[in-house]
Amino acid sequence: MTSPPPKVDGKALLEVFRRYLREHSLPVTHQREAIAKIIFFSDEHLSVSDLERRLQRESLNVGKATVYRTLDLLVRAGVVKEHDFGEGFKRYEPEAAQSHHEHLICIECGRVVEFSSERIERMKVLIADEYGFRHHHHRLEIYGVCQDCQRRDAVTLETGTAMEQRS
């Protein structure tokens, strides 16, 4: 059975991040908290550009270097996961406890859909065992075309065909 992964607790992650900063004698700044909140309370896998746009929308002046340094801190604190889906840039998502999940990535619009699958979880153990491996971790990314892009492409194709028939 396939299901969406559990939702993250943004408030709890923010507290973990604040504690990490204090424990490492790093300041808990307004900019760091703003970046963390955007990621923790987003349903998307955000890029640096996405973060910068959202910071600007909130009228927060945060430099690119601060964004990158904060992302590095969030990853090191274990509250954000970094992904490279082969797009030439990285995306970030909040790290939920006990929430292993997989990704579907649209090659046309870049949309990322998360899902969890009990069958995949069972199969990883069987496959590893079959080849004499002790499973440590895995990552599954499926690249394809999302439903919205398929519909858009179908409409474009139908419109183009109709126009050719009229000519």
BELZI-V803616 format. One line per field, one symbol per residue. ss: DSSP state (A for helix, B for strand, O for the rest). phi: phi as a letter, one per 40 degrees, with the letter a starting at -180 (. if undefined). psi: psi as a letter, one per 20 degrees, with the letter a starting at -180 (. if undefined). A space follows every 50 residues. Layout:
ss = ???
phi = ???
psi = ???
//
This chain:
ss = OBBOOOOOOAAAAAAAAAAAAAAOOOOOOAAAAAAAAAAAOOOOOBOAAA AAAAAAAOOOOOOAAAAAAAAAAAAAOOOBBBBOOOOOOOBBBBOOOOOO OBBBBBOOOOOBBBBBBAAAAAAAAAAAAAOOOOOOOOOOBBBBOOAAAA AAAAAAAAAAAAAAAAO
phi = .baccccccdcccccccdcdcccbfbcccccccccccdccbbcbcccccc ccccccdcfbcbcdcccccccccccccgbbbbbbcgcgabbbaccccfbc abbbbcccbgdbbcabbccccccdcccdcdbgbbcbaaabbbbabccccc ccccccccccccccccc
psi = ppqqrqqqnhgghhgggggggghjlqqnrggghgggggghkqjroqrggg ggghgghjkpnpqhhhgghgggggghijiqppqojkijrqqqqqoqpllp rrppppigijqppqqqohgghghhggggghjkqopgrrpppppbprgghg gghgggggggghhhhh.
//
